[in-house]
Amino acid sequence: MPNDAFGHSQPTSRTTGAPEADVATRSEQDASLPRQPWMAAASAGFATRAIRTGQDPCSATGSTVTPVYQTATFTQDAVGVTKGFDYSRSGNPTRTALEAQLADLEGARFACAFGSGMAAVNGACSILEAGDHLVATRDCYGGTYRLFSDVLPRYGITTTYVDTCDLDATRAAIRLNTKLVWLETPTNPLLRIVDIAAIAALKRPGLVIAVDNTFATPYWQRPLELGADLVMHSTTKYLGGHSDVVGGIVITDDAALHERIAFHQNAVGAVPGPWDAYLTLRGAKTLAIRMREHERNAHAVAQYLQSRADVAAVFYPGLASHPQHELAKRQMRGFGGIVSFRPHGGAERALAIARSTRIFNLATSLGGVESLICSPTVMTHGSVPAARKAELGITPDLLRLSVGIEDEADIVGDLARALDASLSSERLYAIA
């Protein structure tokens, strides 16, 4: 073993016998040829892009994982000379990585992340001005309904709610001053399917088609490929996937639309902090594998519920009995993890079931790894007037399930116990 200048033994390379100093020199020479970052490619698979896009190793430290840039401000080299960031409301490297990742998953170039799903809905609506009109899916999320009905009118923006599953009704609702058509598909909570391509065919100059893709996620449905202009997600749900962070995002491939929404994002400042951005970024890495498990379990739950005589109706687009099953098959690559149903026995029994589950937590929200159950009429659509809920079929006997990724047998078994416990033997005999 050779000695160094101080007479100490110097380790050699196990493969060449050369001194480690020589190996290090060669490594330094190799380093002069910088390793090229991974570039998103159309040929790359969904899971690969979820893990790689926007997430190159840190150039300063080599950190494999995108760092949490927990800072409010960035030191400048000189007045007005930055490294791309000056203040975290306007931009933060962790948030930028998240925006790049999620834009790519929807097949787009641009994204604006927000501090909540509703902040993202409001961000999408920032393209509207006083005197503008929007058309919206009538059975949309309760928070969206509240924004459209109670907030936007203060700024001179009006909304017409329509059954967007009815193409003729949607066409008739569009006016000369209609600037935005807001679609939700599958709808919350009745899982109705809107034909995105058919609605997009109604576009004219100045009319923007936006889709809330929260339920489907880009793994199962990509609205921009079907002709939509904007895609919105509550990243709180499936994209984050772990019920530990609140957020939203608006995605587009239209540079002009992005510029308008990005201006609003910075001006209003309803942005996620770097830690929230990091949690969402990390969660979205496993979206592909989680969505496959969510769907597998949801399909099993839907089939089980459909098999029971004491269940009046099951809403899940993956069932052949769903009235828009064929459209869902054409438009989506899979059917998602949400199932809604009505048990026989009315609201009293529905509430008893919701109280009786053990694996399904009684909670608002959806899309996490854990299974959740809720009563939409009270918990997610409380802001919608009772008469409108009744008209839409969002009634007190309706239950919505966010089917998690626990073992299928445990999930189905939990529902079976809750359903059986809520139904007396006399009623079961009568229904059977």
C-alpha positions in Angstrom: 0.0 0.0 0.0 1.6 3.3 -1.0 2.5 6.0 1.5 1.4 9.6 1.4 3.8 12.6 1.9 3.6 12.1 5.7 4.5 8.4 5.5 1.0 7.2 6.2 -0.4 4.3 4.2 -2.7 5.5 1.4 -5.7 3.3 0.5 -5.9 2.2 -3.1 -8.9 1.7 -5.3 -10.3 -1.8 -5.0 -10.8 -2.0 -8.7 -7.7 -0.4 -10.2 -5.1 -0.4 -7.4 -4.7 3.3 -8.0 -4.4 5.7 -5.0 -7.6 7.1 -3.8 -6.2 10.6 -4.6 -6.0 9.6 -8.2 -9.6 8.3 -8.2 -10.7 11.6 -6.6 -8.9 13.5 -9.3 -10.7 11.6 -11.9 -14.0 12.1 -10.1 -13.3 15.9 -10.1 -12.5 15.7 -13.8 -15.8 13.8 -14.4 -17.6 16.5 -12.4 -16.5 19.1 -14.9 -19.0 17.4 -17.2 -22.2 18.3 -15.3 -24.8 15.6 -14.9 -27.8 16.5 -17.0 -31.1 17.0 -15.0 -34.0 14.7 -15.8 -36.3 16.3 -18.4 -40.0 15.5 -18.6 -40.7 13.6 -21.8 -44.0 12.5 -23.4 -42.8 9.0 -23.3 -42.2 9.0 -19.6 -44.9 7.2 -17.5 -47.2 8.9 -15.1 -45.5 7.6 -12.0 -42.1 8.6 -13.3 -43.2 12.1 -13.9 -44.8 12.4 -10.5 -41.5 11.5 -8.9 -39.2 13.3 -11.2 -40.7 16.5 -12.7 -39.6 19.6 -10.9 -37.5 17.6 -8.5 -33.9 17.6 -9.7 -31.3 17.1 -6.9 -30.4 20.3 -5.2 -27.6 22.0 -7.1 -26.0 23.4 -3.9 -26.0 20.3 -1.8 -27.0 17.3 -3.9 -30.1 16.7 -1.8 -32.1 14.1 -3.6 -35.4 15.4 -2.0 -36.6 18.9 -2.8 -35.8 21.0 0.2 -38.3 22.9 2.3 -37.2 26.5 1.7 -38.6 27.7 5.0 -37.9 31.4 4.4 -39.9 34.5 3.9 -37.3 36.4 2.0 -34.2 35.8 -0.2 -30.9 37.7 -0.1 -30.1 39.6 -3.2 -26.6 39.9 -4.8 -27.3 43.5 -5.5 -30.3 45.8 -5.6 -32.8 44.0 -7.9 -30.4 41.2 -8.7 -31.9 37.9 -7.5 -31.5 34.2 -8.1 -35.1 34.0 -9.3 -36.8 34.6 -5.9 -37.2 37.6 -3.7 -40.2 37.0 -1.4 -42.1 33.8 -0.7 -45.5 35.2 -1.5 -44.3 35.9 -5.0 -42.4 32.6 -5.3 -40.7 29.9 -3.3 -38.6 27.1 -4.7 -40.5 24.4 -2.9 -43.8 25.8 -4.3 -42.3 26.1 -7.8 -41.3 22.4 -7.7 -44.9 21.5 -6.7 -46.4 23.6 -9.5 -44.1 22.0 -12.1 -44.9 18.5 -10.9 -48.7 18.9 -11.0 -48.8 20.9 -14.2 -46.9 18.0 -15.9 -49.3 15.4 -14.5 -52.1 17.3 -16.2 -50.2 17.6 -19.5 -49.7 21.3 -19.1 -46.8 23.9 -18.7 -48.2 26.2 -16.1 -49.7 26.0 -12.6 -50.5 28.3 -9.7 -50.7 26.8 -6.2 -53.0 28.2 -3.6 -53.5 27.9 0.1 -56.8 25.9 -0.2 -59.0 24.4 -2.8 -61.5 27.3 -2.5 -58.6 29.8 -2.9 -57.9 27.9 -6.2 -61.5 28.2 -7.3 -61.4 31.9 -6.6 -58.1 32.1 -8.4 -59.7 30.5 -11.5 -62.5 33.0 -11.3 -60.0 35.9 -11.2 -60.3 36.0 -15.0 -63.8 37.4 -14.6 -64.8 41.1 -14.3 -68.0 43.0 -13.3 -70.7 42.3 -15.7 -69.4 38.8 -16.6 -71.5 35.7 -16.3 -70.6 32.1 -15.6 -72.3 28.8 -16.1 -71.7 26.1 -13.5 -72.6 22.5 -12.9 -75.6 22.6 -10.7 -74.6 19.9 -8.3 -71.2 21.2 -7.6 -69.3 21.2 -4.3 -71.0 23.2 -1.5 -68.1 25.6 -1.1 -68.0 26.3 -4.8 -71.8 27.0 -4.7 -71.3 29.5 -1.8 -68.6 31.4 -3.6 -70.6 31.6 -6.9 -73.9 32.5 -5.2 -72.9 34.6 -2.2 -69.5 36.2 -3.0 -69.1 36.7 -6.7 -72.4 38.7 -7.0 -70.9 41.4 -4.7 -68.5 42.0 -7.6 -71.1 42.1 -10.3 -70.5 38.5 -11.5 -73.6 36.3 -12.0 -74.0 32.5 -12.2 -76.5 30.2 -13.9 -76.5 26.7 -12.5 -77.4 24.0 -15.1 -77.4 20.3 -15.6 -74.1 20.2 -17.5 -74.8 16.5 -18.3 -77.5 18.0 -20.6 -75.6 19.5 -23.6 -78.6 21.4 -24.9 -79.4 22.9 -21.5 -75.7 23.9 -21.2 -75.7 25.5 -24.7 -78.9 27.4 -23.9 -77.4 28.8 -20.6 -74.5 30.4 -22.4 -75.0 34.1 -23.0 -73.0 36.7 -24.9 -71.4 37.8 -21.6 -70.6 34.3 -20.4 -66.9 34.1 -19.9 -66.5 30.9 -17.9 -68.1 27.5 -17.8 -67.4 25.6 -14.6 -67.6 21.9 -14.8 -67.3 19.3 -12.0 -67.0 15.7 -13.1 -67.5 13.3 -11.4 -69.9 15.5 -9.4 -69.9 15.8 -5.6 -71.6 13.8 -4.1 -73.7 12.0 -6.7 -70.9 11.0 -9.1 -72.6 12.3 -12.3 -70.4 12.5 -15.3 -70.1 15.5 -17.6 -69.0 15.1 -21.2 -66.0 17.4 -21.2 -65.3 17.1 -24.9 -68.9 17.9 -25.8 -69.0 21.0 -23.6 -65.6 22.1 -24.9 -67.0 22.0 -28.4 -69.3 24.9 -27.4 -66.3 27.2 -26.9 -66.1 30.5 -28.7 -63.5 33.3 -28.4 -63.4 34.6 -24.9 -65.2 31.6 -23.3 -63.1 29.5 -20.9 -63.9 26.0 -19.9 -62.7 25.0 -16.4 -62.9 21.6 -14.8 -62.8 20.7 -11.1 -60.8 17.4 -11.5 -60.5 16.7 -7.7 -62.5 13.5 -7.7 -60.8 11.9 -10.7 -57.2 13.3 -10.4 -55.0 13.4 -13.5 -54.3 9.7 -13.0 -57.8 8.8 -14.2 -58.9 11.9 -16.2 -57.0 14.8 -18.0 -59.5 17.5 -19.0 -57.0 19.6 -21.0 -56.7 16.7 -23.4 -60.5 16.8 -23.8 -60.5 20.5 -24.7 -60.8 22.2 -21.4 -58.7 25.4 -20.7 -58.3 25.3 -17.0 -58.1 22.4 -14.4 -58.6 23.0 -10.7 -57.8 20.6 -7.8 -58.3 20.7 -4.2 -54.8 19.3 -3.5 -56.1 18.6 0.1 -57.7 15.5 -1.4 -56.1 12.9 -3.5 -53.0 14.8 -4.7 -51.8 15.4 -1.2 -53.4 12.1 -0.3 -52.7 11.9 3.5 -55.3 14.3 5.1 -52.4 16.4 6.6 -52.3 19.5 4.4 -54.8 21.9 2.8 -54.2 23.4 -0.6 -55.4 23.9 -4.2 -54.0 24.4 -7.7 -55.1 25.9 -11.0 -53.4 24.4 -14.1 -53.4 25.5 -17.7 -51.4 25.2 -20.9 -52.5 28.7 -22.0 -49.8 31.2 -21.3 -52.1 34.2 -21.3 -54.6 32.6 -18.9 -51.7 31.6 -16.6 -50.4 35.1 -16.6 -53.7 36.5 -15.4 -54.2 33.9 -12.7 -50.5 34.2 -11.6 -51.0 38.0 -11.2 -54.0 37.3 -8.9 -52.0 34.6 -7.0 -49.3 37.2 -6.2 -51.6 40.2 -5.6 -54.0 38.4 -3.3 -51.4 36.2 -1.7 -53.5 33.1 -0.9 -50.5 30.8 -1.4 -49.4 27.7 0.4 -46.4 28.0 2.7 -43.3 26.0 1.8 -44.0 23.2 4.3 -47.5 22.8 2.8 -46.1 22.7 -0.7 -43.5 20.1 0.4 -46.2 17.8 1.9 -48.3 18.0 -1.2 -45.3 17.4 -3.5 -44.3 14.4 -1.4 -47.9 13.0 -1.4 -48.3 13.4 -5.1 -45.3 11.2 -5.8 -47.3 8.1 -4.8 -50.6 9.2 -6.6 -50.5 6.4 -9.2 -50.2 3.5 -6.8 -52.6 5.1 -4.4 -55.3 5.7 -7.0 -55.1 2.1 -8.2 -55.8 0.9 -4.6 -58.5 3.5 -4.0 -60.3 2.4 -7.2 -59.9 -1.3 -6.5 -61.4 -1.0 -3.0 -64.2 1.4 -4.1 -65.3 -1.0 -6.8 -65.5 -3.8 -4.2 -67.5 -1.5 -1.9 -69.9 -0.5 -4.7 -70.5 -4.0 -5.7 -71.1 -5.1 -2.1 -73.5 -2.3 -1.5 -75.4 -3.1 -4.7 -75.8 -6.7 -3.6 -77.7 -5.8 -0.4 -81.4 -5.6 -0.4 -81.4 -3.0 2.3 -79.5 -0.5 0.1 -81.8 1.6 -2.1 -79.3 3.1 -4.5 -75.5 3.1 -5.2 -73.7 5.9 -7.1 -70.4 4.8 -8.6 -69.5 5.4 -12.3 -67.6 2.1 -12.3 -70.8 0.1 -12.0 -72.5 -1.0 -15.3 -75.7 0.2 -13.7 -74.5 3.8 -13.5 -76.5 5.8 -16.2 -73.3 7.3 -17.6 -71.0 4.3 -17.2 -70.2 4.3 -21.0 -69.3 8.0 -21.0 -67.1 7.4 -17.9 -65.3 4.6 -19.7 -64.6 6.8 -22.7 -63.6 9.9 -20.8 -61.7 8.4 -17.8 -59.0 5.8 -17.4 -60.6 4.6 -14.2 -63.5 5.4 -11.9 -61.9 6.8 -8.7 -62.4 6.1 -5.0 -65.7 7.8 -4.1 -68.9 5.9 -3.6 -72.3 7.3 -2.5 -75.3 5.4 -1.5 -78.8 5.5 0.1 -79.8 2.9 2.5 -83.4 1.9 3.0 -84.7 3.3 6.3 -84.3 7.0 5.6 -82.2 9.7 7.3 -82.4 8.0 10.7 -80.8 4.8 9.5 -78.2 6.7 7.4 -77.1 8.6 10.5 -77.0 5.4 12.5 -74.7 3.8 9.8 -72.4 6.9 9.8 -72.1 6.6 13.6 -71.4 2.9 13.6 -68.4 2.5 11.3 -65.0 2.0 12.8 -62.6 1.9 9.9 -64.6 4.6 8.1 -64.0 7.8 10.1 -67.0 10.2 10.3 -65.3 13.3 8.8 -65.5 15.9 6.1 -63.0 15.7 3.2 -61.9 12.9 1.0 -59.0 11.4 -0.9 -56.8 10.4 2.0 -55.4 6.9 2.6 -57.9 6.4 5.4 -61.5 5.7 4.6 -64.1 8.4 5.5 -67.9 8.5 5.7 -70.0 11.7 5.7 -73.5 13.0 5.4 -73.3 15.5 2.5 -76.5 17.3 3.2 -75.0 18.5 6.5 -71.3 18.1 6.3 -70.2 19.2 2.7 -73.2 20.9 1.3 -74.5 22.7 4.3 -74.2 26.1 2.5 -76.6 24.9 -0.2 -80.3 25.9 0.4 -82.4 23.0 1.5 -84.8 23.3 -1.4 -81.9 23.1 -3.9 -80.4 20.1 -2.1 -83.7 18.3 -2.3 -84.0 19.2 -6.0 -80.5 17.8 -6.7 -81.1 14.6 -4.7 -78.7 15.6 -1.9 -81.0 14.4 0.8 -80.5 13.4 4.5 -80.5 9.7 3.7 -77.5 10.0 1.4 -74.1 8.9 2.6 -70.7 9.5 0.8 -67.8 7.2 1.2 -64.2 8.1 0.5 -62.8 4.6 0.2 -59.3 4.4 1.5 -56.4 2.0 0.8 -56.9 -0.3 3.9 -57.4 -4.0 3.2 -60.5 -4.6 1.1 -61.8 -7.3 3.5 -61.6 -4.9 6.4 -63.3 -2.0 4.6 -66.2 -4.1 3.3 -66.5 -5.9 6.7 -66.7 -2.5 8.5 -69.6 -1.5 6.2 -71.3 -4.8 6.6 -71.2 -4.6 10.4 -72.5 -1.0 10.4 -75.3 -1.8 8.0 -76.4 -4.9 9.9 -76.2 -3.1 13.3 -78.5 -0.3 12.0 -81.2 -2.7 10.7 -83.5 -4.8 12.9 -84.1 -8.3 11.9 -87.8 -7.5 11.3 -86.9 -4.7 8.8 -84.4 -6.9 7.1 -87.0 -9.6 6.7 -89.5 -7.1 5.3 -87.0 -5.7 2.7 -85.7 -9.1 1.7 
